[in-house]
Amino acid sequence: MWPAALAAVSGSAMVGVMPLAARRLYADGLGAPSMLFFRYAIAVAALACAARLIGIDLARAWRSGGWRVVLLGATLGSAQTLFFWQSLRYLDTSIAVLLFYTYPALTLALDRLFFRQPIRPVAVFCIAVILFGAGLITAPGLRGGTIDPRGLLWAVPSPLVYAVYLAINARLLRRHPPLVGALGLFAGMTATFALLVALTGLDTPGSGAGWLLIVFIALGPGAMTMTLFSFSVPRLGASSFAILANVELVTVVLLGTLVLDEAVTPARALGGGLIVAGILTHALARQTATFEARPSAASLRSAPSPAVRERADRSPQASGG
C-alpha cells in the first residue's frame, strides 16, 4: 500500500498549490472557467504525448471502456470542480474549504451504504480528528466571514459530488493504466469547460508570467497529479484516498504562511498537526492490517502444493469410495 499512499499524498500536496496559483491568475485577468479550461487542455496534450511515447494504444483503450472514464470526467469530475471554485466567488475561503473537506466522511458513508464495505473504527476516528483539525485551521475565517446563500448553493453539493466521483473512480480506474485514466478524466473535463467558455467567453492571461503559471498548473497540479490520482485511488479505495488527500489542506496552510506571510496561530498549528496525525494513524493502521492479513512464510511452506491437493481430491477417501 505504501507506493499508492505516497502517490496520493504527493499528488494532493501538489493540488495544495492551486489556491495560490488561482489567486495570482485571477489578479491577471482570468476567470475560473478559463483557468480550468487551459489547465485541462494543456494537461491532455501532455498526457497524450506521454501515452504515445510509452506505446499505449489510445484507440484500443477507448474501445475497452475508456469512454466511460471520459464521460465521468465530463460530468461528475467537471461538476465537483466547478461547484468548489464557484463557491469561492461568494463565500469566504475558510467556509468553502471547511464545507468541502467534509467529503471524507461522506465517502466513508457511501462505501458503507451503497457498496456494503465494512467501516473500521480507526477510519472513523481519523476522519473525526482530521475534520476537527480542518475546523481549527479555518476558524479565523469563519469568525470574520459572511455566508452568502448563493455560495452555499454551490458549496453544499461539492463534497457529495466529489465523494460519488471518488467512489466510482475507485472501481472504474482498476480496468485502465494510470495514464489512460488521467487522460480520460481530463479529456472529459476539457470538453465540458470548452463548452462553458464558448458560452461565457474565454479569458487570457495579461502577462507572460500568467502563461507560465498556467503551464505549471497544467503539468504539475494537473497532468502529474491526475496520473498519481489514477494510480492510487483504485489501489487504496475511495475512503482511504479521501483521508490521505487531506494533506492538500496542510499544503495550503504552509504556502499561506511561507508565501503570503499569514500568521501562524496556535490553533492553526494544532489543526495542521491533527490533520497530519490523522493521516499517519490511518496509513499505519492500514499497513498493519494488510501485514496481519498476509499468510506467514511458515504457513506457506507447510501448506500442500496444488498438485498434492489435486491428488488428494482424486483419492478414494476424498471421493467417499
N, C-alpha and C positions, 0 to 999 in steps of 0.2 A: 504493500500500500504506500510505502514512502515515496516512490517516484511520482505517483499520482497526487499524493498530498503536497509534495514540493511544487508540482506543476500548478496546482490550484492556488497555493499561496503566492507563487511568483506572478502568475497571471493577475491575480486580484490586487497585488501590490502595484502592478503597472496601471491597472484601471484607476487606482487611487490618484494618479496624476491628472486624470481627466477634468475634475472640477477646476483645478488651477489653470489648465490649458484652455478650458471653455471660457473662463473669466477673461483671459487675455484675448481670445478670439472675438468674444462679444464686444470688447472695447475696440477691436479692429474693424468692426462693422458687420460681423456675421451673425445671423440668427441661428437658432438651434437646428432647424431642418436643414439649412445649407451646410452647416458644420458637419452634421451627421452624414449627409449625402456624400460630401467629399471624403470623409473618413472611410466610409464603407466602399466607395467606388475605387479609391486608390488601393485599399486593402485587398479587394477582389482581384485587381490586376496583379498585385504581388503574389497572392496565393495561387493564381492560375499559372504564373510563370514558374513558381516553385513546384507545382504539380507536374508540369511538363518536364522540368529538369530531372525529376526523380522517376519519371516514366509512368505516372498514373494516367490511366485511360478514363478521362472525364466523361466521355460519351457512355462508356460501359457503366460507370458509377451512377450516371443519371438513370439508365435503364434498370439498374439494380436497386432502385429505391431512393437515389439521391434527390429526386424531385420532391420527395416528402420533406427532406431537410430544408430545401429551398422554400417550400410552402410554409413550414414552421417559422423560418426566419422572416418571411414576408408578412406573417400575421402576428403571432404572439411575440416574436422577437422584436419586431418594429413597435408593437403596441406598448410593451413594457418600457422600452427606451423613450418613446415619445411621452408617455404619461409622466415619467420621472422628470425629464428635462422641462416639460411644460409646467409642472408643479412649481419649479424653481422661479418661474416668472411671477407667481402670485404669492408664494409662501416664503417665509424666512427659511434660509437654507437648513437650519437646525431642525425645524419642524418637518420639512420634507424628508430629510435624511433619516430622522428617527422613525417616521412612518414607514419608509421604505425598508428599514432594517428589521421590521417585524417578519420579513419573508422566511427566515429560517424556521420560526415557529409554525408558520403556515405550511411550509414544505414538509415538516415532520407530521403535521395533521393530515395532509394529503396522502403521504405514504401509508399512514395507518388506515385512513377511512376508505380510500379507493384502491389501494394496492395490497392491503392486508399485511403490511410489513410490521413486525414487532418493534416497539419503541423501547429502547434501553433507557433506564433511569438516568444513566450518566449523560446521555444526549439531552434529555430534558433539563438536567442541572446545568450543563454547559450553555445551552441556549438562554436560560434564565440569567446566568452570570453575564453573558455577552450583551444581552438586551439591557441589563442594568448598567453595564459599562457604557453602552451607547447613550443611555439617558444622562449619565454624568457628563459625557463629552459635550452633548448638545444642550445641556441645561442653561448655559448663559444666553443662548439664542432663544430658547423657549421663554425665558423670563421677559425678554425685550421684544419678542416677535409678535406679529399680528397674524390673525387667522382670517384669510380671505376664503369665502365659500367656493369661489372658482378654483382656488388652489386645492382645496380638499377634494373637489370633483376629479381632479387629475391625480392627486397623490394617493387617495384611498385605494383605488383599484390596482395601483402599480405593484405593490408587493404580492397580491394574489395572482396577478397575471404572470409575474416573474416566477412564482412558486410552481404554477402549472407548466410554464415553459421549461423549468429545470426538470420537473418530473418526466415530461415527455422526452426531453433530450437524453436523460439518463438511460432510457430504453432504446430510443431511436438511433443514437450515435454508436451503439455497440456494433452495428452492422457495417460501419464505414471506417476507413482510416481517419485519423485526426485531421489531416489536411483537407480531405474531402468534406468532413463535417464543417470545418471552419469556412471553407469556400462556399458551401451550400447555404449556411446561415447568413453569411454576409451578402451573398448574391440576392437572397430574398429581401434583406433589409435595403439593399441598394435600389431594387426595383420599387419598393414602397416609397422610399424617400425621394426617388426621382419623380414619381407621380406627385408627391406632395410639393416639391419645389416648382414643378411645372404649373401647379395651381396657384401657389403663393408667391413665386418669384425666387430667383437664385441670387444669393448674396456672394460676393467675392471679397477676399481679404484686401485691405487697403495698403499693405506693405509686404515687402519681401520676407520679413520676419514672420508675418502671418502665414504665408505659404509654407515656409519651413516648418512651422508649428503644426500645420495640417498634415504635412508628410510624416512628421514624427508621430502624431497620434494615430495615423493610419497604419504605420508599420509596427510601432511598439505596442501601445494600448489597444491597437486594432488587430492586425494580422497575427502577431505573435501571441497576444493574449487569447484570441479565439481559438488558435491551434492548441494552446495549453488547456483551454476550457474543454475542447472536444476530446482531448486525451484523458483528462482527469474525471469528468462527470460520469461517463459510463463505468469507470473502474471504482469510483468512490460511492456512487449513488447520490441522489439529489440532496438528501438530508445532510450527509457528511460534507459534501461540497459546500452547501449553504453555510455550515458552521465555519469551515476553514476560510471561506471567502470574506469573512468579516475583517480580515487583515487589511482589506481595502480602506476601511474606516480609520484604522491606525495610520495608514499611509497619508490619508487626507490631513489628519491632525499633525503629523510630523512635518509635512510640507507647509502647512499653515504656520507652524512655529518657526521653521527654518527660512522660509522664503518670504512670508507675509508678516513676519515679526508679531504673530499673535501671542498673547500672554499664555504662559504655561501655569495654569492654576492647579492647586492640589486636586480638585475634583476631576479635571481633565486628565491629569497624570494617573489618578486612581482608575478612571474609566478606561484609559488605554491599557493599563496593567491588567484589569479584569478581562478585557477582550482577549489579550494575549494568553492569559491563564486559561480561559475557557477553550481557546483553540488548542493549546498544548495538551490540556487534560483530555479533550476528545480524541486528539491524534494518538496519544499514548494509550488510552483505553482501547481504542480500535485496534492498534497494533498488538496489544496484549491479548485481546480476544481472538485475533487471527492466529497468533502464535499458539495459543492454547488449543485451537480447533484443529491444528495440523497433527497428523499421526506422528508419534515419535519414531526415531530411527530403529529402536529395538522392536517396536511392533511391526514395522515394515519388514525387518529381517525375519521375524518369526512367522509372518503371515505366509500361507501357502501360495505358490505361484499360480497363475491362471491355468497352466497345464495340469498341475496337481489337482486343482479344484475340478477341472473338467473330467479327469479320470475318476475322481471320487463320485461325481454325479452319475457316471455311467456304470458304477459298480453295482452288483446285485443288491447289496444292502441299501444303497441310496435309492434304488428304484422300487424297493419293497419286495424284491424277489428273493 
